[in-house]
Structure formats: structure tokens, C-alpha cells
Amino acid sequence: MNIQSSFNKMNPRSRKRQHTDHNDYLNYRHDHPGTMPGTLRIAQDAQTTEINLIDYTIEKAIKSKNLTPQNCASYLHTDSVSWFDIAGLGSEEILQQIAEIFQLDSYLIEDVVNVPQRAKVEEFSEQLLIIAQMAIPKPYGEGFWLEQVSLVLGKTYVISFQEEPLKDCFELVRERILNNKGKIRTLGTDYLTYALWDAIIDGYYPILESFRERIAGLEEEVLFNASLKTLEKIYIAKKELLILHRAIWPQRNALEFLLQENTNFFSKKARTGLKDCYDHSLQIIETLDAGDELLEGLLNLYLSSISNKTNEVMKLLTIVSTIFIPLTFVAGIYGMNFNPEASPFNMPELNWYWGYFICLGVMLGISLTSIFFFWRRGWFKQQLPPKTRFNFPTER
């Protein structure tokens, strides 16, 4: 199979799962006008392609690493189920050989290699292509990694294409196969495909749980210690929720398509599992929508908090001004310097023996009276909302 290829030298997207890579997932990959169909655009920093295999029957399971494409050919016509886990999309020659051995359509391998693509399901003559977005929480700190995973379902095999070999959410599936847990080794490739897709979707739940804690912390910060840093945190959280929403929503549509179409690739048992995946995707979407609404409420609360702080400052300035205005008036009167000797009406109290202390006493009395008045009106009390927590459900 002749597959056209070229290296993408325009802003290659790092495959190191950095948090800033999320910007790329706001826009799907597209070809330039006039590009030949089936063209592969491999980033220069893409990881080297590795082929790992788990081949199993009811009686046994064999795990092999670092296979060559030629080694894969011997597993195509056996009675066992073969799971080819291909990690890394940087070896053009190996990818072409894989496409030739498995007779993958040029459009299929193009969608697999040219990441990121919108999650979807596409049927070919002998294979079914599933493109999904896998989300993995970071082990330390906030945030997550997002990676495209492509599943190719054949008659006796399943191929999973990942961008990187470092980490994925399939470890529990591997353990179930190798340790013969559950019914996975008694069923076919369609059930394996369901199990892998279910692992991808369930991988969103730990991230949602971390968002629950983040939003609770942001709530307290907005109420009691709001700053510009708080506004930045809210914006980052909203952006991450948007990215997760864009990653899971097309998968929900793809699952709905499979459940509505009478495809021959999935048995009744596997379709029941796909219905469960569909329910989980709906729950994740609803939780993301609820989280976005909470963050929108926190944003409005932040703006109200900043406005309240400004009002508190203005209230303090008003109190100080109100106290000192009458004092300034009294000081201004006695600062006019009329000569008391020229007329008996020109400030006769200036000649009083206790006049100075009487004036200070009057000014002190005015100040204390003003302070007492403001205290009775409750102006010295800082009104803060009660400490509450939002309910952000993420449990299945």
C-alpha cells in the first residue's frame, strides 16, 4: 500500500504531555488546501514507534515487547485474540509497514497519525476505526495529560495506536488478560475493544474528582482571600473543563452512533458494554457542565468580592472623613485670628483660662459621638458570607 508522507515542520506539537499542549486540542488537525489524501504529517519530535503484543486464548496469554511489523504478520490468521499496542507515531517506515501488513486504508492510517483528530467511529471493509481522547491525571499537582488513542478492530486482532509509550490507562485491562480475571479471555476482539474504550472513558473520573477539590478550594479563596491570582486560577480551571468537554463530547456521539447502527463488528455482549460506556460519557458531560456553572458562579462571586472590598475601603474613608469634618470646622473657626481686644464679640473664649481644654473637649466629644453613632449603625462590622461548600458530584 502506497501511503504518501511528509514531515510537518510547522510548529511541531511536543509529545511530552506538557500542560501547555492543551491549546492544541482546542483546534483539530487539518490539512492544507490541495494536500493529497492519505498524507501523513509526522512531527519531528514524535516518539519512536514501539510494537507490543498480548496474544491470548481461554487457556493462556503471552506478552511480547518490541516486535517488528514482520513479526505481527504471523498472528493475523490464528484462533487467538491479538492485541497490538503501538506506542509512538514517529517512525514513518514502521507505520507504513504496519499499514501494509494489516491492509489498513490510507484514510484510516492518516487519521491515526495526524493528531489530534476529533473522536469518531468509521467503518472500513475489514476494520472498524475508533478515535478517542485519553485523559490522564498528573501524579503531582493540578492538571492532566491529553492524548489521542486510535483503536482498530479486526476479525482476530485489535490495534491500539498511542502517541507515547510512557503512560496510559490500559494497565487494568492488561492485568485482567494476563491474570485471567473476569470474562475477557473468553470473549472476542469486540469485547477487548469495548474494554479498552471503557478504560479510556473511566480515566476521566479521577480528573473530575480533582476538579471537585480545586473548586472547593477556589470557593474559599474567593470568599476570604481573593486576588488576581484567584482570577487566573478560575480561568485556567474553566479552560481545562472546556478541553475535557471537547474531548468527551464527540466520544459520546461516536458511542451513540455505534448503538444506533446495526454494525456487525460488535456482538450483543459487547454492545451491552458500549451502552454502559455511553451512560458514563453522559455522566461525565453532565459533571463537566455542572463544574463550569460553578466556576462561572465563582467568577461572578470574585467580581462581587472585589466590589465589596472597594466598598469597604470607601466606607472606611467615609467614616474617617465624617469624624474629621466637624473637627476641621471647629479648627477653622478658631484659626481666623480675629483680635479679641478690638471687640468683645471677637472670640471672647480665647481669653478664657480653660478655653483651650474646653475646645479640645468639645472636639473629643464630637469624635466620640460620631464613633458611637457609626458603631450603633453597624458600620464597623465586616459582613462576610457563611463558609459553605459547593456540591460537585463525580461519583459513578
C-alpha positions as CSV (number, residue, x, y, z in Angstrom):
1,M,0.0,0.0,0.0
2,N,1.5,3.3,-1.1
3,I,1.0,5.9,1.5
4,Q,2.2,9.5,0.9
5,S,4.1,11.1,3.8
6,S,5.7,14.3,4.7
7,F,7.2,15.9,7.8
8,N,5.2,18.6,9.5
9,K,7.8,21.4,10.2
10,M,5.3,24.0,11.2
11,N,5.1,24.4,15.0
12,P,5.6,20.7,15.8
13,R,3.5,19.8,18.8
14,S,5.5,18.3,21.7
15,R,4.7,14.8,22.6
16,K,5.9,15.2,26.2
17,R,2.5,15.8,27.6
18,Q,3.1,19.2,28.9
19,H,0.2,21.2,30.4
20,T,0.5,23.9,27.7
21,D,-0.1,21.3,25.0
22,H,-3.8,21.6,25.8
23,N,-4.0,24.6,23.4
24,D,-3.5,22.3,20.5
25,Y,-6.6,20.3,21.5
26,L,-8.8,23.4,21.1
27,N,-8.2,23.0,17.3
28,Y,-8.2,19.7,15.5
29,R,-5.5,18.9,12.9
30,H,-6.4,19.8,9.3
31,D,-4.5,19.6,6.0
32,H,-3.6,22.5,3.8
33,P,-5.8,23.1,0.8
34,G,-4.7,20.8,-2.0
35,T,-3.0,18.2,0.2
36,M,-3.1,14.7,-1.3
37,P,-5.5,12.5,0.7
38,G,-3.7,10.0,2.9
39,T,-0.7,12.2,3.5
40,L,1.0,11.6,6.9
41,R,2.3,14.5,8.8
42,I,4.7,13.3,11.4
43,A,6.0,15.8,13.9
44,Q,9.8,15.9,14.2
45,D,9.7,15.3,17.9
46,A,7.2,12.4,17.8
47,Q,8.2,9.4,19.8
48,T,9.8,6.3,18.2
49,T,7.2,3.6,17.3
50,E,7.2,0.6,19.5
51,I,5.1,-2.5,19.0
52,N,4.0,-4.6,22.0
53,L,1.7,-7.6,21.9
54,I,-0.6,-9.5,24.2
55,D,-1.9,-12.7,22.5
56,Y,-4.4,-14.8,24.4
57,T,-6.8,-17.6,24.4
58,I,-9.0,-19.0,27.1
59,E,-6.1,-21.2,28.3
60,K,-3.1,-18.9,28.2
61,A,-1.9,-15.4,27.5
62,I,1.5,-14.3,26.1
63,K,3.0,-10.9,26.3
64,S,5.7,-9.8,23.9
65,K,7.6,-6.5,23.6
66,N,9.5,-4.6,20.8
67,L,8.1,-6.6,17.9
68,T,8.8,-5.8,14.3
69,P,6.0,-5.4,11.8
70,Q,7.0,-8.7,10.2
71,N,6.5,-10.4,13.5
72,C,3.0,-9.2,13.6
73,A,2.0,-11.0,10.4
74,S,2.1,-14.4,11.9
75,Y,-0.7,-13.5,14.3
76,L,-3.2,-12.5,11.7
77,H,-4.5,-16.0,10.9
78,T,-4.7,-17.6,14.3
79,D,-7.6,-18.6,16.6
80,S,-6.2,-16.4,19.4
81,V,-7.0,-12.8,20.1
82,S,-4.1,-10.5,19.4
83,W,-3.8,-7.0,20.9
84,F,-1.1,-5.0,19.2
85,D,-0.3,-2.0,21.4
86,I,1.6,0.5,19.2
87,A,3.1,3.4,21.1
88,G,4.7,6.3,19.4
89,L,3.9,7.8,16.0
90,G,7.4,9.0,14.9
91,S,8.6,6.1,12.8
92,E,7.3,6.6,9.3
93,E,8.7,3.4,7.9
94,I,7.3,1.2,10.6
95,L,3.9,2.8,10.3
96,Q,3.9,2.2,6.6
97,Q,4.8,-1.4,7.1
98,I,2.1,-1.8,9.7
99,A,-0.4,-0.4,7.2
100,E,0.7,-2.8,4.5
101,I,0.6,-5.9,6.8
102,F,-2.8,-5.2,8.3
103,Q,-4.1,-3.7,5.0
104,L,-5.1,-0.5,6.6
105,D,-6.9,2.0,4.4
106,S,-4.8,5.2,3.6
107,Y,-7.6,7.3,5.1
108,L,-7.5,5.2,8.3
109,I,-3.8,5.5,8.9
110,E,-4.0,9.2,8.1
111,D,-6.5,9.8,10.9
112,V,-4.4,7.7,13.2
113,V,-1.1,9.5,12.6
114,N,-2.2,13.1,12.0
115,V,-3.2,14.0,15.6
116,P,-5.2,15.4,17.1
117,Q,-8.4,14.3,15.4
118,R,-12.0,14.6,16.5
119,A,-13.2,11.5,18.3
120,K,-15.2,9.4,15.9
121,V,-16.1,5.9,14.6
122,E,-15.5,4.9,11.0
123,E,-16.2,1.6,9.3
124,F,-14.0,0.2,6.6
125,S,-14.3,-3.0,4.6
126,E,-12.5,-5.3,7.1
127,Q,-11.8,-3.0,10.1
128,L,-13.5,-0.5,12.4
129,L,-11.7,2.6,13.4
130,I,-12.4,4.3,16.8
131,I,-10.6,7.5,17.6
132,A,-10.8,8.7,21.3
133,Q,-9.1,11.2,23.6
134,M,-7.5,9.7,26.6
135,A,-7.1,11.9,29.7
136,I,-4.6,11.0,32.4
137,P,-4.3,13.0,35.7
138,K,-0.8,14.3,36.6
139,P,0.7,12.5,39.6
140,Y,1.7,15.7,41.4
141,G,-0.2,19.0,41.3
142,E,-3.1,20.0,39.2
143,G,-3.8,19.4,35.5
144,F,-3.8,16.4,33.3
145,W,-2.4,14.9,30.1
146,L,-4.5,14.5,27.0
147,E,-3.6,12.1,24.2
148,Q,-5.2,10.6,21.2
149,V,-5.8,6.9,21.1
150,S,-6.9,5.1,18.0
151,L,-8.4,1.6,18.1
152,V,-8.6,-0.6,15.0
153,L,-10.9,-3.6,15.4
154,G,-10.3,-6.5,13.1
155,K,-11.6,-10.1,13.0
156,T,-8.8,-11.6,15.1
157,Y,-6.9,-8.6,16.3
158,V,-7.2,-5.2,17.9
159,I,-4.6,-2.4,17.3
160,S,-4.2,0.5,19.6
161,F,-2.2,3.5,18.5
162,Q,-0.9,5.8,21.2
163,E,1.2,8.9,20.9
164,E,3.6,7.9,23.6
165,P,4.8,4.8,25.4
166,L,5.2,6.4,28.8
167,K,1.8,6.0,30.4
168,D,-1.8,5.1,29.6
169,C,-5.0,3.9,31.3
170,F,-4.9,0.3,30.0
171,E,-2.9,-1.3,32.8
172,L,-6.0,-2.8,34.4
173,V,-7.0,-4.3,31.1
174,R,-3.6,-5.9,30.7
175,E,-3.8,-7.3,34.2
176,R,-7.3,-8.8,33.5
177,I,-5.9,-10.5,30.4
178,L,-2.7,-11.8,31.8
179,N,-4.2,-12.9,35.2
180,N,-7.4,-14.3,33.6
181,K,-9.7,-12.1,35.6
182,G,-13.3,-11.8,34.5
183,K,-14.6,-12.9,31.2
184,I,-12.3,-11.0,28.9
185,R,-10.3,-14.1,27.7
186,T,-13.5,-16.0,26.9
187,L,-14.7,-13.3,24.5
188,G,-13.5,-11.9,21.2
189,T,-11.9,-8.8,19.8
190,D,-15.1,-6.8,20.1
191,Y,-15.2,-7.2,23.8
192,L,-11.5,-6.3,24.1
193,T,-12.2,-3.1,22.1
194,Y,-15.1,-2.3,24.5
195,A,-12.8,-2.9,27.5
196,L,-10.1,-0.5,26.1
197,W,-12.7,2.2,25.3
198,D,-14.3,1.8,28.7
199,A,-10.9,2.3,30.4
200,I,-10.4,5.5,28.4
201,I,-13.7,6.9,29.5
202,D,-13.3,5.8,33.1
203,G,-10.0,7.6,33.1
204,Y,-11.9,10.9,33.3
205,Y,-13.3,10.2,36.7
206,P,-10.1,10.8,38.7
207,I,-9.7,14.1,37.0
208,L,-13.2,15.1,37.8
209,E,-12.5,14.2,41.5
210,S,-9.5,16.5,41.5
211,F,-11.6,19.3,40.0
212,R,-14.1,18.9,42.9
213,E,-11.3,19.6,45.3
214,R,-10.0,22.5,43.2
215,I,-13.4,24.2,43.0
216,A,-13.9,23.8,46.8
217,G,-10.5,25.4,47.4
218,L,-11.3,28.2,44.9
219,E,-14.6,28.8,46.6
220,E,-12.9,29.5,50.0
221,E,-10.2,31.6,48.3
222,V,-12.7,33.8,46.5
223,L,-14.7,34.3,49.7
224,F,-11.8,35.0,52.1
225,N,-8.6,35.8,50.2
226,A,-9.5,36.9,46.6
227,S,-6.7,38.3,44.4
228,L,-5.7,38.5,40.8
229,K,-4.1,35.0,41.2
230,T,-7.5,33.7,42.1
231,L,-9.0,35.1,38.9
232,E,-6.2,33.3,37.0
233,K,-6.9,30.0,38.7
234,I,-10.6,30.3,37.8
235,Y,-9.7,31.0,34.2
236,I,-7.3,28.0,34.0
237,A,-9.9,25.7,35.5
238,K,-12.6,26.8,33.1
239,K,-10.3,26.3,30.1
240,E,-9.4,22.8,31.3
241,L,-13.1,21.9,31.7
242,L,-13.7,23.2,28.2
243,I,-10.9,20.9,26.8
244,L,-12.3,17.9,28.7
245,H,-15.7,18.7,27.4
246,R,-14.4,18.9,23.8
247,A,-12.6,15.6,24.3
248,I,-15.5,13.6,25.8
249,W,-18.5,15.0,23.8
250,P,-17.5,13.5,20.4
251,Q,-16.9,10.1,22.1
252,R,-20.5,10.3,23.3
253,N,-21.6,10.9,19.8
254,A,-19.5,8.0,18.5
255,L,-20.9,5.6,21.1
256,E,-24.4,6.7,20.2
257,F,-23.7,6.1,16.5
258,L,-22.5,2.5,17.3
259,L,-25.5,1.8,19.4
260,Q,-28.0,3.0,16.7
261,E,-26.3,1.4,13.8
262,N,-26.6,-2.4,13.2
263,T,-22.9,-2.9,12.8
264,N,-21.5,-6.5,12.6
265,F,-18.3,-5.6,14.4
266,F,-19.9,-5.9,17.9
267,S,-21.7,-8.8,19.5
268,K,-24.7,-8.4,21.8
269,K,-22.4,-8.8,24.8
270,A,-20.1,-6.0,23.7
271,R,-23.0,-3.8,22.7
272,T,-24.3,-4.0,26.3
273,G,-20.9,-2.8,27.5
274,L,-21.0,0.0,25.0
275,K,-24.3,1.1,26.5
276,D,-22.5,1.3,29.8
277,C,-19.8,3.4,28.3
278,Y,-22.4,5.7,26.8
279,D,-24.0,6.2,30.2
280,H,-20.6,7.0,31.7
281,S,-19.9,9.6,29.0
282,L,-23.3,11.3,29.7
283,Q,-22.5,11.4,33.4
284,I,-19.1,12.9,32.7
285,I,-20.5,15.6,30.4
286,E,-23.2,16.5,33.0
287,T,-20.5,16.8,35.7
288,L,-18.3,19.0,33.4
289,D,-21.3,21.2,32.7
290,A,-22.0,21.4,36.5
291,G,-18.4,22.3,37.1
292,D,-18.4,25.0,34.5
293,E,-21.6,26.5,36.1
294,L,-19.9,26.5,39.5
295,L,-16.8,28.2,38.1
296,E,-19.0,30.8,36.4
297,G,-20.6,31.4,39.7
298,L,-17.2,31.7,41.4
299,L,-16.2,34.2,38.7
300,N,-19.2,36.4,39.5
301,L,-18.6,35.9,43.2
302,Y,-15.0,37.0,42.7
303,L,-16.1,40.2,40.9
304,S,-18.7,40.8,43.7
305,S,-15.9,40.2,46.3
306,I,-13.6,42.8,44.7
307,S,-16.5,45.2,44.6
308,N,-17.3,44.6,48.2
309,K,-13.7,45.2,49.2
310,T,-13.8,48.5,47.3
311,N,-17.0,49.4,49.2
312,E,-15.3,48.5,52.5
313,V,-12.4,50.9,51.7
314,M,-14.8,53.6,50.7
315,K,-16.8,53.1,53.9
316,L,-13.7,53.4,56.0
317,L,-12.7,56.6,54.2
318,T,-16.2,57.9,54.7
319,I,-16.1,57.2,58.4
320,V,-12.8,58.9,58.8
321,S,-13.9,61.9,56.8
322,T,-17.2,62.2,58.7
323,I,-15.3,62.2,62.0
324,F,-12.7,64.8,61.0
325,I,-15.0,67.2,59.0
326,P,-16.6,68.8,62.2
327,L,-13.1,68.9,63.8
328,T,-11.8,70.7,60.8
329,F,-14.8,73.1,61.0
330,V,-14.0,73.9,64.7
331,A,-10.3,74.3,63.9
332,G,-11.1,76.5,61.0
333,I,-13.2,78.9,63.1
334,Y,-10.6,79.4,65.7
335,G,-7.9,79.8,63.0
336,M,-9.5,83.0,61.7
337,N,-7.4,85.1,64.1
338,F,-9.9,87.9,65.0
339,N,-8.5,90.3,67.5
340,P,-10.5,89.9,70.8
341,E,-9.2,93.3,72.0
342,A,-10.9,95.1,69.1
343,S,-14.3,93.9,70.0
344,P,-15.9,92.0,72.9
345,F,-17.6,89.8,70.3
346,N,-14.3,88.6,68.6
347,M,-13.9,85.2,70.2
348,P,-14.0,86.1,73.9
349,E,-13.3,82.4,74.8
350,L,-9.7,82.9,73.6
351,N,-9.2,84.8,76.9
352,W,-10.7,82.0,79.0
353,Y,-8.3,80.3,81.4
354,W,-9.6,76.8,80.4
355,G,-10.7,77.8,76.8
356,Y,-8.1,75.6,75.1
357,F,-9.0,72.5,77.0
358,I,-12.7,73.2,76.6
359,C,-12.2,73.4,72.8
360,L,-10.3,70.1,72.9
361,G,-13.1,68.5,75.0
362,V,-15.7,69.6,72.6
363,M,-13.8,68.2,69.6
364,L,-13.2,64.9,71.5
365,G,-16.9,64.8,72.4
366,I,-17.9,65.3,68.7
367,S,-15.5,62.5,67.7
368,L,-16.7,60.0,70.3
369,T,-20.4,60.9,69.4
370,S,-19.7,60.2,65.7
371,I,-17.9,56.9,66.5
372,F,-20.7,55.8,68.8
373,F,-23.3,56.6,66.1
374,F,-21.4,54.6,63.5
375,W,-21.0,51.7,65.9
376,R,-24.7,51.6,66.6
377,R,-25.4,51.6,62.9
378,G,-23.1,48.6,62.4
379,W,-20.6,50.3,60.1
380,F,-17.7,48.7,61.9
381,K,-18.9,45.2,61.2
382,Q,-17.4,43.4,58.2
383,Q,-20.1,41.3,56.6
384,L,-18.8,38.1,55.2
385,P,-20.9,35.2,53.7
386,P,-21.0,32.0,55.6
387,K,-18.4,29.3,54.9
388,T,-20.1,26.8,52.6
389,R,-19.0,24.2,50.1
390,F,-20.5,23.5,46.7
391,N,-21.6,20.0,45.9
392,F,-19.7,18.8,42.8
393,P,-20.7,15.2,42.2
394,T,-18.3,12.9,40.4
395,E,-19.2,9.5,41.8
396,R,-20.3,6.9,39.3
